[in-house]
Amino acid sequence: MRERVRATVESTGFQRFITAVIVVNAATLGLETSPSVVHAYGPVLALVDHVALYLFVAELLAKLYAQGRAFFRDPWNLFDTAIVGVSLLPTAGGLSVLRALRVLRALRLISTVPSLCRVVSALLTAVPGMTSIVALLSLVLYVAAVMSTKLYGATAPEYFGSLPTSLFTLFQMMTGDAWSDITREVMARHPSAWIFFVVFMLTCTFVVLNLFIAVVVRAMDDDDDDDDRLGRTVLAELAAVRAELAVLREAVPGRESAGAQRE
């Protein structure tokens, strides 16, 4: 019975069904943000939401029964359990804010779609390599914030009046949001300020941030290389098994013919 449940849960058809339920549930949660839709189809949306939640609970219980203790050793199972568990919490009284967290169920697509799993795994693998880049970026931001506060604090106090304000402004500029407007306002009083801001943008936006992308891409390439090596290993083992079977097939007729000659 347990093996039958395991085969059903791990089947492609079942996984596609759960993926479709997640997509439908995410769509209904989005429709609930429209007052007019809720007024017209509120009971239907609530019914779909409850049915989806019951299906998710049934799926997790089936996986727990089929996998046993191995269920808790899979981080994706724990991820799904946490998301569904949040949806089961009461949404009345002081916990009414948890009702908005139901949309987290859409994140279950990460665990059901293999390509998304690989991307997230690569991102988590790249986290240790990002620590040094984060430290470098923090250092550059701090140095630039101290310099900009001392140089342009009196000129543009709303942007560089204090160290925290300068840090936020430089972070905003690093994302590319209105950095030219801030720069032109400062340049009205300090024409040479463009040198500071251009060097800062080149350093942070085009160098440090690209290092993040490089680390993630390298982690994904390493993951693909591991998959390729695993595939080659499996193919090599299959070839060896086929060769042994061929040798056995050739040996068996020889033994039968030798037995016939002795008789």
ABEGO torsion letter per residue (X at the ends): XAAAAAAAAABAAAAAAAAAAAAAAAAAAAAAABAAAAAAAAAAAAAAAAAAAAAAAAAAAAAAAAAEAAAAABAAAAAAAAAAAAAABBABEAAAAAAAAAAAAAAAAAAABAAAAAAAAAAAAAAAAAAAAAAAAAAAAAAAAAAAAAAAAAABAAAAABAAAAAAAAAAAAAGBGAAAAAAAAAAABAAAAAAAAAAAAAAAAAAAAAAAAAAAAAAAAAAAAAAAAAAAAAAAAAAAAAAAAAAAAAAAAAAAAAAAAX
